[in-house]
Amino acid sequence: MADTGRTYGTLVTDTGVQLITAATMEGEKVNITSLAVGDGGGAYYQPNPMMTALKNEKWRGPINSVSVNEQSPNMIDVVAVVPSDVGGWTIREMCIVDDSGNMIAICNTPDTEKVIITSGAAGEIELTMHIEISNTGVISFVIDPTVITATKKDLENHNVSTNAHKTLFTQKADVTALNAHVNNSDIHVTPTAMANYDTAIAGLIHHTEDTDIHTSAAEKAAWSQGAQTAAEAAETAAQAVSKAAELESRVSRVEDGVFNNITGNPFLVAFDSLDGITLTKGIWNKERKRVEC
């Protein structure tokens, strides 16, 4: 619907005039921090300077940028971007607010739908509020560089700009340097070297799996069992040798006792320390050199 007969414009509120006047007299500034928008209570209206707030505020956010209007040195253009995740209402009023929450200037606007991105339409919108002040030197706009929002149009202009990231072009790699890097055999492996690597790896695999030169796990287990059996047999033999040596020593002692220590007749020989040997009596036949029982 056309806005025929309607009047749109910006005016400084009485509060704004008082603050600007006081700032001028005291050599101070009025610090503008944010821009707010509303739906005007659902209908068009003409604001008056006595207002201290929008009729129905819907969103308030940081100022994105401020510039002096090209057509008027006393006019300031204040820009804010309403993000895509808020909306679902119609913009009919805007205002700027200082760091104490005072409304400095207000304006009405033609009906502007603020859709939300979930509706399927692009929801971001950039708003510009023109403010004409006779003494712009007392107005200070506080802009946080960490919250400055780039609009889609800003991004599009950036992408097509031939000067975007111009300083980075000086850092691009030279084609000759790239070719030299690619063909440097000291840091890159050639196809021939790769083929040699493949051949060597295949040879290693074949060598590892060759049962003619490597022992299987079963063979190793059999060797371990054989070594254990041999160790046990060696231990048994050692015990047998020790037992035989012991018996030999005992027999020698018996012989010494029987044949070397008999001094008279009759005599008595005791073999109580030998299994199967009992006390035996006899007479030593000196002529025949034997014991006769």
C-alpha positions as CSV (number, residue, x, y, z in Angstrom):
1,M,0.0,0.0,0.0
2,A,1.4,3.4,-0.9
3,D,2.1,5.9,1.9
4,T,0.5,8.9,0.1
5,G,-0.1,11.8,2.5
6,R,2.0,10.4,5.3
7,T,5.0,12.3,6.7
8,Y,8.3,10.6,7.7
9,G,11.2,12.2,9.4
10,T,13.6,12.4,12.4
11,L,13.5,14.8,15.3
12,V,15.6,15.3,18.3
13,T,13.6,14.8,21.5
14,D,13.4,17.4,24.3
15,T,15.6,15.2,26.4
16,G,18.1,15.1,23.6
17,V,18.1,18.8,23.2
18,Q,18.7,19.3,26.9
19,L,21.5,16.8,27.0
20,I,23.2,18.3,23.9
21,T,22.8,21.8,25.3
22,A,24.3,20.9,28.6
23,A,27.1,19.0,26.9
24,T,27.9,22.1,24.8
25,M,27.9,24.4,27.8
26,E,30.1,22.1,29.9
27,G,32.4,21.0,27.1
28,E,31.3,17.3,27.3
29,K,29.7,14.9,24.9
30,V,26.6,12.8,24.6
31,N,27.6,9.2,24.1
32,I,25.2,7.4,21.8
33,T,25.5,3.6,22.2
34,S,22.6,1.8,20.5
35,L,19.7,2.0,18.1
36,A,16.2,0.6,18.8
37,V,13.3,-0.2,16.5
38,G,9.6,-0.8,17.2
39,D,6.3,-1.5,15.4
40,G,4.7,1.8,16.5
41,G,2.0,-0.1,18.4
42,G,0.7,-1.6,15.2
43,A,0.0,1.6,13.2
44,Y,1.6,4.7,11.6
45,Y,2.1,7.7,13.8
46,Q,4.0,11.0,13.9
47,P,6.4,11.2,16.8
48,N,6.7,14.3,19.0
49,P,9.7,15.7,20.9
50,M,8.2,15.0,24.3
51,M,8.5,11.3,23.8
52,T,11.0,9.4,25.9
53,A,10.6,6.0,24.4
54,L,9.3,4.2,21.4
55,K,5.6,3.2,21.4
56,N,6.4,-0.5,21.2
57,E,10.1,-1.4,21.1
58,K,10.9,-4.7,19.4
59,W,14.7,-4.8,19.2
60,R,17.7,-2.8,20.4
61,G,21.3,-3.4,19.3
62,P,24.7,-1.8,18.9
63,I,25.4,0.8,16.3
64,N,27.3,-0.7,13.3
65,S,28.7,2.5,11.8
66,V,28.3,6.3,11.8
67,S,29.1,8.8,9.0
68,V,28.5,12.4,8.0
69,N,25.9,12.7,5.3
70,E,27.4,13.6,1.9
71,Q,24.6,16.2,1.2
72,S,24.6,17.9,4.6
73,P,27.5,18.4,7.0
74,N,25.1,18.7,9.9
75,M,23.4,15.4,9.2
76,I,24.7,12.2,10.7
77,D,23.8,8.8,9.2
78,V,23.6,6.1,11.9
79,V,23.5,2.5,10.7
80,A,22.6,-0.6,12.5
81,V,21.9,-4.2,11.4
82,V,19.0,-6.2,12.7
83,P,20.2,-9.9,12.7
84,S,18.3,-12.6,10.9
85,D,17.4,-14.5,14.0
86,V,14.9,-11.8,15.2
87,G,11.8,-10.6,13.6
88,G,8.2,-11.5,12.7
89,W,7.0,-7.9,13.0
90,T,6.8,-4.6,11.1
91,I,9.2,-1.8,11.6
92,R,7.5,1.7,11.9
93,E,9.7,3.6,14.4
94,M,13.4,3.9,15.3
95,C,15.4,5.9,17.9
96,I,19.0,6.3,19.1
97,V,19.8,5.9,22.8
98,D,22.7,7.2,24.9
99,D,24.8,5.3,27.5
100,S,22.3,6.3,30.2
101,G,19.3,4.9,28.4
102,N,18.0,8.4,27.3
103,M,16.2,8.6,23.9
104,I,18.1,11.3,22.0
105,A,16.3,11.2,18.6
106,I,13.3,9.4,17.2
107,C,11.9,8.9,13.7
108,N,9.0,7.1,12.0
109,T,9.4,4.9,8.9
110,P,7.4,3.4,6.2
111,D,6.1,-0.1,7.1
112,T,9.1,-2.4,6.7
113,E,8.5,-6.1,7.3
114,K,11.2,-7.7,9.5
115,V,11.0,-11.4,8.7
116,I,12.8,-14.1,10.7
117,I,15.2,-16.5,8.9
118,T,13.1,-19.5,10.0
119,S,10.3,-18.3,7.7
120,G,12.4,-19.2,4.7
121,A,13.2,-15.6,3.7
122,A,16.5,-13.7,4.2
123,G,16.0,-12.1,7.6
124,E,18.9,-9.7,7.9
125,I,18.1,-6.0,7.4
126,E,20.3,-2.8,7.5
127,L,18.7,0.3,8.9
128,T,19.9,3.9,8.5
129,M,18.7,6.8,10.7
130,H,19.4,10.3,9.5
131,I,19.8,12.8,12.3
132,E,20.3,16.5,11.7
133,I,22.0,18.3,14.6
134,S,23.4,21.9,14.5
135,N,26.3,21.1,16.7
136,T,27.4,17.6,15.8
137,G,30.6,18.0,17.7
138,V,28.9,17.2,21.0
139,I,27.6,13.9,19.8
140,S,29.9,10.9,20.4
141,F,28.9,7.5,19.0
142,V,30.3,4.6,20.9
143,I,31.0,1.7,18.5
144,D,32.4,-1.6,19.8
145,P,34.6,-3.0,16.9
146,T,33.9,-6.5,18.2
147,V,30.2,-6.3,17.4
148,I,30.3,-4.6,14.0
149,T,28.2,-6.7,11.7
150,A,29.0,-7.1,8.0
151,T,25.8,-7.2,5.9
152,K,25.4,-9.5,3.0
153,K,25.9,-6.6,0.7
154,D,29.2,-5.8,2.4
155,L,30.3,-9.3,1.8
156,E,29.3,-9.2,-1.9
157,N,31.1,-6.0,-2.4
158,H,34.1,-7.4,-0.7
159,N,34.1,-10.5,-2.9
160,V,34.0,-8.5,-6.2
161,S,36.6,-6.0,-5.1
162,T,39.9,-6.2,-6.9
163,N,41.6,-4.7,-3.8
164,A,40.3,-7.3,-1.3
165,H,43.3,-8.9,0.4
166,K,45.5,-7.1,-2.1
167,T,48.5,-7.3,0.3
168,L,48.2,-11.1,0.3
169,F,49.0,-11.3,-3.4
170,T,52.6,-10.3,-2.7
171,Q,52.8,-13.5,-0.6
172,K,51.8,-15.9,-3.4
173,A,54.2,-18.6,-4.3
174,D,56.2,-18.1,-7.5
175,V,55.5,-20.7,-10.2
176,T,59.2,-21.3,-10.8
177,A,59.7,-21.9,-7.0
178,L,56.8,-24.3,-7.0
179,N,58.2,-26.3,-9.9
180,A,61.6,-26.4,-8.3
181,H,60.0,-27.7,-5.1
182,V,58.0,-30.4,-6.9
183,N,61.0,-31.6,-8.8
184,N,63.4,-31.6,-5.8
185,S,64.4,-35.3,-5.5
186,D,66.0,-34.6,-2.1
187,I,62.6,-34.0,-0.4
188,H,60.3,-36.0,-2.7
189,V,60.3,-39.7,-3.6
190,T,60.5,-40.5,-7.3
191,P,58.3,-43.2,-9.0
192,T,61.5,-45.3,-9.4
193,A,62.3,-45.0,-5.7
194,M,58.7,-46.0,-4.9
195,A,58.9,-49.0,-7.1
196,N,62.1,-50.0,-5.3
197,Y,60.4,-49.6,-2.0
198,D,57.6,-51.8,-3.1
199,T,60.0,-54.5,-4.3
200,A,61.9,-54.4,-1.1
201,I,58.7,-54.7,1.0
202,A,57.5,-57.6,-1.1
203,G,60.8,-59.3,-0.6
204,L,60.7,-58.8,3.1
205,I,57.2,-60.3,3.2
206,H,58.3,-63.3,1.2
207,H,61.3,-63.8,3.4
208,T,59.3,-63.6,6.6
209,E,56.8,-66.2,5.4
210,D,59.5,-68.6,4.0
211,T,59.3,-71.8,6.3
212,D,62.4,-73.3,4.8
213,I,64.6,-70.7,6.6
214,H,62.4,-69.8,9.5
215,T,61.2,-72.0,12.4
216,S,57.6,-72.4,12.9
217,A,55.9,-72.0,16.3
218,A,55.2,-75.7,16.5
219,E,58.9,-76.5,15.9
220,K,60.0,-74.1,18.6
221,A,57.6,-75.7,21.0
222,A,59.0,-79.2,20.2
223,W,62.5,-77.9,20.7
224,S,61.6,-76.5,24.1
225,Q,60.0,-79.8,25.1
226,G,63.1,-81.8,23.9
227,A,65.4,-79.5,25.8
228,Q,63.3,-80.0,29.0
229,T,63.4,-83.8,28.6
230,A,67.1,-83.7,28.0
231,A,67.6,-81.6,31.1
232,E,65.5,-84.1,33.2
233,A,67.5,-87.0,31.8
234,A,70.8,-85.3,32.6
235,E,69.5,-84.7,36.2
236,T,68.6,-88.4,36.5
237,A,72.0,-89.5,35.2
238,A,73.8,-87.2,37.6
239,Q,71.9,-88.7,40.5
240,A,72.8,-92.2,39.3
241,V,76.5,-91.3,39.0
242,S,76.3,-89.8,42.5
243,K,74.7,-93.0,43.9
244,A,77.2,-95.2,42.2
245,A,80.1,-93.2,43.6
246,E,78.5,-93.5,47.0
247,L,78.2,-97.3,46.7
248,E,81.7,-97.6,45.4
249,S,83.0,-95.7,48.4
250,R,81.1,-97.9,50.8
251,V,82.4,-101.1,49.1
252,S,85.9,-99.7,49.4
253,R,85.4,-99.2,53.1
254,V,84.1,-102.7,53.5
255,E,87.1,-104.2,51.6
256,D,89.5,-102.2,53.8
257,G,87.8,-103.4,56.9
258,V,87.7,-107.1,55.7
259,F,91.1,-107.4,54.2
260,N,93.3,-104.9,56.0
261,N,92.0,-104.8,59.6
262,I,91.8,-108.6,60.6
263,T,94.4,-109.3,63.3
264,G,93.3,-112.6,64.9
265,N,91.1,-115.7,64.9
266,P,88.3,-116.1,65.2
267,F,87.0,-112.7,64.0
268,L,83.7,-111.0,63.6
269,V,82.8,-108.7,60.6
270,A,79.6,-106.5,60.8
271,F,78.0,-105.1,57.6
272,D,75.1,-103.5,59.3
273,S,75.2,-100.4,56.9
274,L,74.7,-102.5,53.7
275,D,71.3,-103.7,52.5
276,G,71.1,-107.5,52.6
277,I,74.3,-107.9,54.7
278,T,74.1,-109.5,58.1
279,L,76.6,-110.5,60.8
280,T,78.9,-113.3,59.6
281,K,81.4,-115.4,61.7
282,G,84.4,-117.1,60.2
283,I,88.0,-118.1,60.5
284,W,90.8,-116.5,58.6
285,N,92.9,-119.0,56.7
286,K,96.2,-117.4,56.7
287,E,97.8,-119.9,54.4
288,R,95.1,-119.5,51.7
289,K,94.4,-115.9,52.6
290,R,90.6,-116.3,52.9
291,V,87.7,-116.3,55.3
292,E,86.2,-119.7,56.0
293,C,82.8,-119.9,57.5
